[in-house]
Amino acid sequence: MDLVDLIAEKKFLGQEFLTWVWYQSDVNSGLIEVPGCGTLEIWFEERLVLETGAGNSRQLVTCQGRDLDLAEARTAVREGKKVSQAKLRLKLDGQEYKMTIKAEGLELSGVQAPKTLEMEEEEQDNLAGRLIDRIAVIKELVRTLDALYARFLSLRLGPDWEETVVASLRKWLKEN
């Protein structure tokens, strides 16, 4: 099995991860505790893409808008569609990020990271210093998302996944 086939086969994990993050964000008013990182604020914003089927028979539902109402998206999930892409706003330690995450490979796109520290006037021409600061900010985002995914995987691979987490997700979808 080559890498492309393996990624396609495991796509469901990214879909379940985004659904779980959506659920956690919704029931906890945007707050998710991430081991080793602290409390993360996360919101689904402006765009959520759901899909069903595969290949040429794949159908997409896109929910978008400034004040994203996810009622339609919840209905689509109840009908069997899976979250395939989400635009998120994430806040950690006062730093705010915006990005799109695609479920298939947990790819990030359109990342808007917070501005790095303001530099002294004589340092503003120091492109290398600004680049290093920017890389550090992006590295922190990736570390946080990795820790969030690790938390999800520990639940997903745990013995209580179906009885506890999936049952809570189903209840949440029915109530909203």
N, C-alpha and C positions, 0 to 999 in steps of 0.2 A: 504494500500500500504506500503510495507516494504522499508527500506532505499535503498537497492540495486535497486529496481524498480524505486524509485524516482530519484536516481542519473542517471540511464539510460535514464529516461524520460527528464531530464533537460540537457543532454549532449550537446544539440545544443547550449546552452549558452557559454560553453567553446569553442566550435568550432567557433562561431561568435566572441568571444573575441579574439582568436588567429588570426583570419582573420583581424579583426579591428586593432590589434596591428601591424600586418604585413603592412597593408595599411598605418597607421599613420607613421610607421617607414620609409616606402618607399617614401611617398610624402613629408616628412619633413626632409629628409636626416638623418634619425636615431634619430631625436629629438622629444620627446613627453613631453608636459607640464603636470605635475602631481600635482594637488592641494595638498598643505601641504608638498610636497617633493621637489619641484623645477623641473628643466629640467632633464629629463632622456634620456640617449642615449641608443638605443636598436637596435640590428641587429640580423637578422636570419642567422644562420651559420650552415654549414656542413650537416644538416639533417632536412628535412621537410617531414612529413608523412601525406598523404591525404587518405580519405576513402569514400566509397559509399556503400549503402546497409546495412544489419544488419544480425547478426547471421551467419549461414553457407554461405549465399550469399554475404557476405561482401568482397569488393575488396579494396586493398591497392595500393597506388602509393607512392614510396619513392624516394625523390629527395635528393641526397647527394653528397658530395665532398668538398674539401678544398675551392674552389672558387665557392660556390653554385650559380648556375644560376637558378633563379626562374621562367624563362619563361615557362618551362614545368609545373611547379606547377600552374601558372596562367591559363594555358590552362586547366588543370585538374579541377580547381575551376569553370571556365566557363562552363565546361561539367557537373557540378553538384556535384563534389567531395567536401568534407569538410575537413578542416584542423583538424587533430586529434592529432598531436604531432609536436613540434617544438623545435629545439635546439637554444637557444638564448645567446647572449652576451649582458650584461647590464652594463652601467656605470652610477654611481650616486655619486656626490661629490668626484670625483677622484678615487672612489673604483670600481673595475671591478669584475663582477660575470659572471659565465657561468653556464647554467643549461638546462635541458630539461623539458618542460611543456607538460603534457598530458591533452587534452581537457576534457575528460570524467569527471574527478573530480578535475581538475586544480591541479593535483599532480605534485610536483617537484621531479626530480631525477637527479643524477649526478651533484649536486650543487658543483661548485668550487668557493669558496668565497675568497676574498682577504686575504692576510696574515695580521694578527693583528700586532699591534705595536711591534717593536723589544724590547725585554726586556733586562734589565741590566743583566750582566753575573751572578750575585748572584741570580737573579730571574728566571733564565732559568729552574731551577728544580721545579719551582712552577707550577705544572700541573693545579691546581685549578684556578690560575690566568689566565693562557693561555686559559683554557676552558671557563671561564667567558667572556673573550675578544671575543672568537670565537662565543659564543652564541649571544653576542651583535651584531656582524656583520650579522649573519643569521637572527636575529630578525629585523634588519633594512631592509634586503632584503624582508622579508615577509610583513613588514609594507608598503614598497613601492609598492609591487605587489598588496596588498589589496587596496591601494589608486588608483592604475591604474585600477583595476577591478571596483572599485566604480565609477570612471569617466566613464568607459564603460557602466555600468549599468544605470547611470543617463541619458546617451544618448539613450540607448536601450529601456528604459521604458518611454522616453519622447515622446511628441506628434509629433516630426519632424523626427523620426527614418527613416521611409520609404522614405519620400520626400527628406530629406537632406542626411543622412548618407548612406543609401542603394543606392541611386542614384549616389552618389560620388564613392562608391565602384564599382558599375557596370561600370561607366565611366573609372575608373582606370584600371579595368581588361581588358576592350576593347582596351585601348590605349597602353597597355604594352604586 
